[in-house]
Amino acid sequence: MMHQARLGPAIRCRDLHKQYKTRNGSVRAVNGLDLEVRPGECFGLLGPNGAGKTTTIEILEGLLDASSGDVEILGMRWGEHDDELRQRIGISLQETRFAEKLSVIETLVLFRSFYRAGNDPADVMKELGLGEKAKSWVGKLSGGQRQRLAVACALVGDPELLFLDEPTTGLDPQSRRHLWDTIRRLGEQGRTILLTTHYMDEAERLCHRVAVVDHGEVIALGSPAELIAGLGGEHVVEFALADGSGIAEEELASLPAVLEVRKEAAGMALTVTEPHVAIPALLQKVQHEGLDLARLITRHASLEDVFVRLTGRRLRDEEISSAE
Amino acid sequence: MKKYHPLNELLLARVREFVREPEALFWVYGFPLLLAVGLGIAFRNQPAEKIYVDVEQSGTAATIAQVLRRSPGMVVEIHAADECRNRLRLGKSSLVVRSDGATTFLFDPTRSESVLARQRVDDLLQRAAGRHDPIATRDEHLTEPGARYIDFLVPGLLGMNLMGSGMWGVGFVIVDMRVRKLLKRFVATPMKRADFLWSMMGSRLVFMIPELVVVLGAGALFFGIMIKGNLFAILALGFLGAVSFSGLGLLVASRAQRIETVSGLMNLVQLPMWLLSGIFFSADRFPAALQPFIQSLPLTQLNNALRAVILEGASLQSQALGLAILAAWGCVSFACALRWFRWSS
């Protein structure tokens, strides 16, 4: 079903705060977050684990109460129009383990039964490429298939607003691409989508606009192209020397077309406006000083570079240390 | 467009999950059956014991042995004096008869079978020697179904099973769903929470019927238990028991976030009832001071009512007070569970 674009934002929240009490004091998971998602757009909350993405999306989904702040979903509020809202939104949580001994179609029919109106579960199943697995028990599905089932369960109510929390985390590259295609198709049907991710490539490929979130705040907002353009240069040149040493940052910064220099774990990264100007200059410098180049890579700047520029950290650094 | 009924679908999902889980099937249907069979065999009413008597070698030994052997149930052997002593000491015989002019009985008075043997042998010898009993007596044997241990046991096992499967069947499943974040996923849909809780109770009622049939059927088939009560009355008791204990299961599971927590709580709640509520032996054997507590337990009342209805054919009305106590447990637990229930983590 095609969805009519509505007037006014699909999601609006202002000055959102959420504090958790812990054993040693309290943690501010969300710290004054503002957001406005337009109808029909695919909007991404991008940030490292622990940035407050899941807390934020769960408040917007009405599953968690905010400590303070104002939330409006499809022009309605949680606590006033809960049933109406639940009928019109679809949710895929970060991790749901569906009943192992129910089949795919049984699970979808169960979820479909909760909605007044919606899609035929068999159609949704086919749309998500689960048709062959209709009668398989959920316990027998692969990670990618389970994730597609989670999205399918969010779709059986034919929602105009879809929340996807880390939809592709833990999937292999092929399953991720498959799910990306699906999500893009859902967006083309006119649905509004809010997704969270800590994969910059996912945000770049899927989202019309992205809010970069760190420590419970939005630190940058715009389309992926805008955010990358904000770096000044759209290209990054990375290099490393054989002996592991470097070249002084001031010297690199003085090379033509170089906007910014930063040290990385293995080598140096330069943000440049024109690689064909910067690279020859860099090579000349290496030769002039008699250094031995071990690696030279040039690539388009990504949201990852935006995040590093904003925070001095990489998106995935915190993956091991803190689970959200 | 096809109509979907959320309550039906939830109920169907519960039933499907249950019958696809062999372990759950065993604990609900197989285990009580094994328990009934095992206990039934252990405590079966055995035929009267044989009486083992030795006679010391002497001139009259053969005559005495002949007299005694005429009585059924007597196993008589003749041995030398030393051998007789030895056999008595080892428990191979219960009594030694010595006949050397006078007749002497050798036995251990602390062994009841020896005391019994002495009595019987004395009677037989006296009568053979010409004693005449002044009054004629007649024996009437009373081992009819209804008064045996197995008759007492089966309704108790049924009650225990209704408690166990009611509490585990609801409590365990709910905490498992909470751990899986499935409860949270459900409340993220327009599902009515009452529908969900009703489906839990409803599934218990569905599973309760085969439980009744299996336990009572096995009792009737293997042990010849006579079901005197009205079948609808028994079904009504099963219904009330299942509802009350699933309410209690719901309460125990209302906040627990881990399987270990709910398992511990479940055992804590069930343990006093296993011990005190008259499953394996009558609750009346406990001291009077404990009785008010014991009688207030839901399983005590369920077991009392099941025994009265199944074994004595009592009416439901005659069990009204007990059933009211049972129902009160169910209602209060359900109400508290609704209040405290943790849907999302």
Interface residues (C-beta under 8 A of the other chain):
Chain A: E61 G62 L63 L64 D83 R86 Q87 I91 L93 E95 T96 R97 F98 A99 K101 L102 E106 V109 L110 F111 R112 S113 F114 Y115 R116 D120 W137 C153 G157
Chain B: K2 Y4 H5 P6 N8 E9 L10 L12 A13 R16 E17 R20 E21 R180 K181 L182 K184 R185 F186 V187 A188 T189 P190 M191 S344
